[in-house]
Amino acid sequence: MHLDLFYPIYFNQPQIASKRIHRLFNFLLSSGYVDFTPINFSDSLGTFHHANFSSRIDYVWSCPLLKSFLLTLAIFDVRDLDFSDYNPVITFYDCSFLHFSIKLARTYQLKWRFHRIFLLDSITPSQWDDFSTHVDKLCNISPTLFASWHINRILYSSIFPTVPVLPLVLSSCWADNFNALFDTLSQSSKSLRGLHLLIEKEFQDSSIKTFIDSRDSNFDTDISSFINSALSRSRRRIVLDRVFINHPTTPRLLTNPKDISDAVVNHFQNAVPIKSAPPSHISALPDRWRSAYSPIDAVSFDIYDSLLSSPSLEEWLSTVSSMPNGKAPGPSIITYKMLKHLGPATNSLLLILIRKCFASADIPDL
């Protein structure tokens, strides 16, 4: 049975799908396996050929662990080589992400806690000089152009200067060097993942800015909406369809919506009278509180003006040089010792990134 015919049975008639005749398809779909159709641009190209007869594999099944790392799969024509009656179906996976996922899965399974430590004590001064020179060559970017980029593009621009283009060899399903093709596809996959993260972050930033602008506008035009937004509070209302005014001489039952609204507003405005008004100035406070709230003459008004000022290059280098060695790096896998051996070009670009973090109150996504 063709898989397209089995899908309606699997989803709508589970009793029939579990029968022996459908056992293979039922097991694969129930276990989370996913089918992929190989790229085949020729109707006559099959996975098996002999004389004038040919057949083909319509589906390649992938287990749940591997399906997220599949790049592409294709049928390669090897009939001209005359060494087999079978055309191989080659599936390409992103091995870097796959290996990383397997390690994490194994770690979680064994409930291990781990961190990565770099032993840099054996590196000679000349090797550090080579490291500094090499990193400066990689950072051959104009500081003015670098400063104009988005805070996340600063990190991702070196990964994908342009949108990656798949190699032309895929259109013909023929390649002599599979390792080179695999490396190209892996690099394209990483670039697309980075591009996706950047676009997602830019959309998130624009959405946040839109809501902030809306909140600022509500502060001037709709203070109630501003308070609800600032407190993340949803508006709750009680609908009254009648109000009874228990007046000693003229009691009334209100049913008109406008009369009900006016009576409710009048009640809450006058039922609890305000006995005192808040002081308009510190001088109007009692002596006990006036001395507590009055400014202290010994404290300068501009004491906090430079608190969030962007650091200078000397201040940044001094801070980095005071950091201890031998500490485990964060998600960026960059150690303090690496930062201490950066060249002047890289340090100037890194300072631009640090200043943008201060100015935007944000850090790049790694």
C-alpha positions as CSV (number, residue, x, y, z in Angstrom):
1,M,0.0,0.0,0.0
2,H,1.2,3.5,-0.8
3,L,1.8,5.7,2.2
4,D,-0.6,8.4,1.0
5,L,-3.4,5.8,1.1
6,F,-2.4,4.7,4.6
7,Y,-2.5,8.1,6.2
8,P,-6.4,8.4,6.2
9,I,-6.5,4.9,7.7
10,Y,-3.9,5.7,10.4
11,F,-5.7,8.9,11.6
12,N,-9.3,7.9,11.1
13,Q,-9.4,4.1,11.6
14,P,-6.8,3.1,14.2
15,Q,-8.2,-0.4,14.6
16,I,-7.6,-1.2,10.9
17,A,-4.2,0.6,10.9
18,S,-3.0,-1.7,13.7
19,K,-3.7,-4.9,11.8
20,R,-0.8,-7.1,10.7
21,I,-0.9,-6.1,7.0
22,H,-0.2,-2.5,8.0
23,R,2.2,-3.3,10.9
24,L,5.3,-1.6,9.5
25,F,3.7,1.7,8.6
26,N,1.8,1.8,11.8
27,F,5.0,1.2,13.9
28,L,6.9,3.9,12.1
29,L,4.3,6.5,12.4
30,S,3.4,5.6,16.0
31,S,7.1,5.8,17.0
32,G,7.5,9.3,15.6
33,Y,9.5,8.4,12.5
34,V,9.2,10.8,9.6
35,D,9.3,10.0,5.9
36,F,11.3,12.0,3.4
37,T,11.1,11.8,-0.4
38,P,14.5,11.7,-2.0
39,I,15.3,14.3,-4.6
40,N,14.8,12.7,-8.0
41,F,14.7,14.9,-11.1
42,S,14.3,12.0,-13.5
43,D,11.3,9.6,-13.9
44,S,13.6,6.9,-15.1
45,L,16.1,7.1,-12.4
46,G,15.4,4.4,-9.7
47,T,17.3,3.0,-6.8
48,F,17.6,-0.4,-8.6
49,H,18.1,-1.0,-12.2
50,H,18.9,-4.1,-14.3
51,A,18.6,-4.4,-18.0
52,N,15.3,-2.6,-18.9
53,F,13.8,-2.9,-15.4
54,S,14.1,-0.3,-12.6
55,S,12.5,0.2,-9.3
56,R,12.9,2.9,-6.6
57,I,12.6,3.6,-2.9
58,D,9.8,6.1,-2.4
59,Y,10.5,7.0,1.2
60,V,13.5,7.3,3.5
61,W,12.5,7.1,7.2
62,S,14.3,9.0,9.9
63,C,14.0,8.4,13.6
64,P,12.8,11.2,15.9
65,L,16.4,12.0,17.1
66,L,17.7,12.5,13.5
67,K,14.8,14.2,11.8
68,S,15.7,17.7,13.2
69,F,19.2,17.5,11.8
70,L,18.5,16.3,8.2
71,L,19.8,18.7,5.5
72,T,18.8,16.9,2.3
73,L,18.8,13.5,0.6
74,A,19.1,12.5,-3.1
75,I,19.4,9.6,-5.4
76,F,22.8,9.5,-7.2
77,D,23.1,8.0,-10.6
78,V,26.0,5.5,-10.7
79,R,25.0,3.6,-13.8
80,D,27.9,5.0,-15.8
81,L,30.4,3.5,-13.3
82,D,29.2,-0.1,-13.9
83,F,30.0,-1.4,-10.5
84,S,26.5,-1.9,-9.1
85,D,22.9,-2.3,-10.0
86,Y,21.9,0.0,-7.2
87,N,21.8,3.8,-7.1
88,P,22.6,5.0,-3.6
89,V,20.3,7.2,-1.6
90,I,22.6,9.5,0.3
91,T,21.2,11.4,3.3
92,F,23.0,14.4,4.6
93,Y,22.8,15.4,8.3
94,D,24.2,18.3,10.2
95,C,26.8,16.3,12.3
96,S,27.9,19.2,14.4
97,F,24.4,19.8,15.9
98,L,23.8,16.1,16.0
99,H,26.9,15.3,18.0
100,F,26.1,18.2,20.4
101,S,22.6,17.0,20.9
102,I,23.7,13.4,21.6
103,K,26.2,14.6,24.2
104,L,23.6,16.6,26.0
105,A,21.0,13.8,25.8
106,R,23.5,11.4,27.3
107,T,24.5,13.9,30.0
108,Y,20.9,14.5,31.0
109,Q,20.3,10.7,31.0
110,L,23.1,10.1,33.4
111,K,22.3,13.3,35.4
112,W,25.8,14.6,35.0
113,R,26.8,18.2,35.5
114,F,29.7,19.4,33.3
115,H,31.5,22.5,32.2
116,R,34.3,23.1,29.7
117,I,37.7,24.2,31.0
118,F,40.5,25.4,28.7
119,L,44.0,24.7,29.9
120,L,46.0,27.6,28.4
121,D,49.1,27.5,30.6
122,S,51.1,25.7,27.9
123,I,50.6,28.4,25.3
124,T,53.8,30.3,24.6
125,P,54.0,34.1,24.2
126,S,54.7,33.7,20.5
127,Q,51.5,31.6,20.1
128,W,49.5,34.3,21.9
129,D,51.0,36.9,19.5
130,D,49.9,34.7,16.5
131,F,46.5,34.4,18.1
132,S,46.2,38.2,18.4
133,T,47.4,38.8,14.8
134,H,45.0,36.2,13.5
135,V,42.0,37.6,15.3
136,D,42.8,41.1,14.1
137,K,42.8,39.8,10.6
138,L,39.4,38.2,11.1
139,C,38.1,41.6,12.4
140,N,39.0,43.6,9.4
141,I,35.9,45.7,9.5
142,S,35.5,49.5,9.6
143,P,34.6,50.6,13.1
144,T,32.1,53.1,11.7
145,L,30.3,50.4,9.8
146,F,30.6,48.0,12.7
147,A,29.0,50.6,15.1
148,S,26.0,51.1,12.7
149,W,25.0,47.4,12.8
150,H,22.3,45.9,15.0
151,I,23.7,44.5,18.3
152,N,23.0,40.9,17.1
153,R,24.3,41.4,13.6
154,I,27.6,42.4,15.1
155,L,28.1,38.7,16.1
156,Y,26.3,37.0,13.2
157,S,27.6,39.1,10.3
158,S,30.9,37.1,10.2
159,I,28.8,34.0,9.8
160,F,26.6,35.0,6.9
161,P,27.7,38.1,4.9
162,T,24.9,37.1,2.4
163,V,22.1,34.6,2.3
164,P,23.8,31.2,1.6
165,V,23.2,29.7,-1.8
166,L,23.0,25.9,-2.2
167,P,25.6,24.4,-4.5
168,L,24.5,23.8,-8.1
169,V,25.6,20.2,-7.9
170,L,22.4,19.4,-6.0
171,S,20.3,20.1,-9.1
172,S,22.0,17.3,-11.1
173,C,22.3,14.9,-8.1
174,W,25.9,14.3,-9.0
175,A,29.0,15.0,-6.9
176,D,32.5,13.6,-7.0
177,N,33.5,14.9,-3.6
178,F,30.9,14.1,-1.1
179,N,32.9,15.5,1.8
180,A,33.1,18.9,0.2
181,L,29.4,18.8,-0.6
182,F,28.7,17.9,3.0
183,D,30.8,20.7,4.4
184,T,29.1,23.2,2.1
185,L,25.6,22.0,3.2
186,S,26.7,22.1,6.9
187,Q,27.9,25.6,6.6
188,S,24.8,26.7,4.8
189,S,22.7,25.1,7.5
190,K,24.6,27.0,10.2
191,S,24.3,30.2,8.3
192,L,20.5,29.8,7.9
193,R,20.1,29.1,11.6
194,G,22.1,32.2,12.5
195,L,20.0,34.3,10.0
196,H,16.8,32.9,11.5
197,L,18.0,33.9,15.0
198,L,18.9,37.4,13.8
199,I,15.6,38.0,12.0
200,E,13.7,36.6,15.0
201,K,15.6,38.9,17.4
202,E,15.0,42.0,15.2
203,F,11.3,41.2,15.0
204,Q,11.2,40.8,18.8
205,D,13.0,44.1,19.3
206,S,10.6,45.9,16.9
207,S,7.6,44.4,18.7
208,I,9.0,45.5,22.1
209,K,9.6,49.0,20.8
210,T,6.1,49.2,19.4
211,F,4.6,48.3,22.8
212,I,6.9,50.7,24.6
213,D,5.8,53.6,22.3
214,S,2.2,52.6,22.8
215,R,2.6,52.7,26.6
216,D,4.4,56.1,26.4
217,S,1.5,57.4,24.4
218,N,-1.1,56.0,26.8
219,F,0.7,57.9,29.6
220,D,-0.3,61.2,28.1
221,T,-3.7,60.2,26.6
222,D,-5.0,57.2,28.5
223,I,-3.6,56.9,32.0
224,S,-5.9,53.9,32.9
225,S,-4.5,51.8,30.0
226,F,-1.0,52.9,31.0
227,I,-1.4,51.6,34.6
228,N,-3.0,48.4,33.4
229,S,-0.1,47.8,31.0
230,A,2.6,48.7,33.5
231,L,1.1,46.3,36.0
232,S,0.3,43.6,33.5
233,R,-3.2,43.8,34.7
234,S,-6.3,42.8,32.7
235,R,-9.3,45.0,33.0
236,R,-12.2,43.5,35.0
237,R,-15.6,44.9,35.0
238,I,-18.9,44.4,36.7
239,V,-22.1,45.1,34.7
240,L,-25.0,46.4,36.8
241,D,-28.4,46.1,35.2
242,R,-30.2,47.9,38.1
243,V,-29.5,50.1,41.1
244,F,-31.7,50.7,44.0
245,I,-31.3,54.1,45.8
246,N,-32.5,53.7,49.4
247,H,-33.5,57.3,50.0
248,P,-35.5,58.0,53.2
249,T,-38.2,59.8,51.4
250,T,-37.9,59.1,47.7
251,P,-36.4,55.7,47.1
252,R,-35.8,54.9,43.4
253,L,-35.0,51.8,41.2
254,L,-32.8,52.8,38.3
255,T,-32.9,50.6,35.1
256,N,-31.6,53.0,32.5
257,P,-27.9,52.2,31.7
258,K,-26.9,55.9,31.7
259,D,-28.7,56.6,35.1
260,I,-27.0,53.5,36.5
261,S,-23.6,54.7,35.4
262,D,-24.1,58.2,36.8
263,A,-25.3,56.8,40.1
264,V,-22.3,54.5,40.5
265,V,-19.8,57.2,39.6
266,N,-21.5,59.6,42.1
267,H,-21.4,56.9,44.8
268,F,-17.7,56.1,44.5
269,Q,-16.8,59.8,44.3
270,N,-18.7,60.9,47.3
271,A,-19.3,57.9,49.5
272,V,-15.8,58.1,51.1
273,P,-14.9,61.8,51.3
274,I,-11.2,62.8,51.3
275,K,-10.5,64.3,54.6
276,S,-7.1,65.8,53.8
277,A,-5.1,66.7,50.7
278,P,-1.6,65.5,50.2
279,P,1.1,68.2,50.7
280,S,2.1,70.0,47.6
281,H,5.7,70.7,48.7
282,I,8.2,69.3,51.2
283,S,7.9,72.6,53.2
284,A,4.2,71.7,53.9
285,L,5.2,68.5,55.8
286,P,5.5,68.4,59.6
287,D,8.9,69.0,61.0
288,R,9.5,65.3,61.7
289,W,9.0,64.4,58.1
290,R,10.4,67.5,56.5
291,S,13.8,66.8,57.9
292,A,13.7,63.2,56.7
293,Y,12.7,64.0,53.1
294,S,14.7,67.2,52.6
295,P,17.8,66.8,50.3
296,I,21.1,66.3,52.0
297,D,23.5,69.2,51.2
298,A,26.6,67.0,51.4
299,V,25.3,64.8,48.5
300,S,25.9,66.3,45.1
301,F,23.0,66.2,42.6
302,D,25.2,64.9,39.8
303,I,26.5,61.9,41.7
304,Y,24.8,59.4,39.5
305,D,25.2,61.2,36.2
306,S,28.2,59.1,35.1
307,L,27.0,55.9,36.5
308,L,25.9,54.5,33.1
309,S,28.4,56.3,31.0
310,S,30.0,54.2,28.3
311,P,33.4,52.9,29.4
312,S,36.6,54.2,27.8
313,L,39.2,52.0,26.2
314,E,41.5,52.4,29.2
315,E,38.8,51.5,31.6
316,W,37.8,48.4,29.6
317,L,41.3,47.2,29.3
318,S,41.9,47.7,33.0
319,T,38.8,45.8,33.8
320,V,39.8,42.9,31.6
321,S,43.3,42.7,32.9
322,S,42.0,42.5,36.5
323,M,39.9,39.4,35.7
324,P,41.3,36.1,37.1
325,N,42.6,33.4,34.8
326,G,41.5,29.8,34.9
327,K,37.8,30.5,35.0
328,A,35.3,28.5,33.0
329,P,34.0,30.4,30.0
330,G,30.3,31.2,29.4
331,P,28.2,30.1,26.4
332,S,30.5,32.1,24.1
333,I,33.5,29.8,25.0
334,I,35.7,32.9,25.3
335,T,38.0,33.0,28.3
336,Y,39.4,36.0,30.2
337,K,42.9,35.0,29.0
338,M,41.7,35.2,25.4
339,L,40.3,38.7,26.0
340,K,43.6,39.8,27.5
341,H,45.5,38.8,24.4
342,L,43.3,40.5,21.8
343,G,44.9,42.9,19.4
344,P,44.2,46.6,19.1
345,A,41.8,46.2,16.1
346,T,39.7,43.5,17.9
347,N,39.7,45.5,21.2
348,S,38.4,48.6,19.5
349,L,35.5,46.6,17.9
350,L,34.8,44.8,21.2
351,L,34.6,48.2,22.9
352,I,32.0,49.3,20.4
353,L,29.9,46.2,21.2
354,I,30.3,46.9,25.0
355,R,29.1,50.5,24.6
356,K,26.1,49.4,22.5
357,C,25.2,47.0,25.3
358,F,25.3,49.9,27.7
359,A,23.3,52.2,25.5
360,S,20.6,49.6,24.5
361,A,20.5,47.8,27.9
362,D,20.7,44.6,25.9
363,I,23.2,41.8,25.2
364,P,23.6,39.8,22.0
365,D,21.9,36.4,21.6
366,L,24.5,33.7,21.5
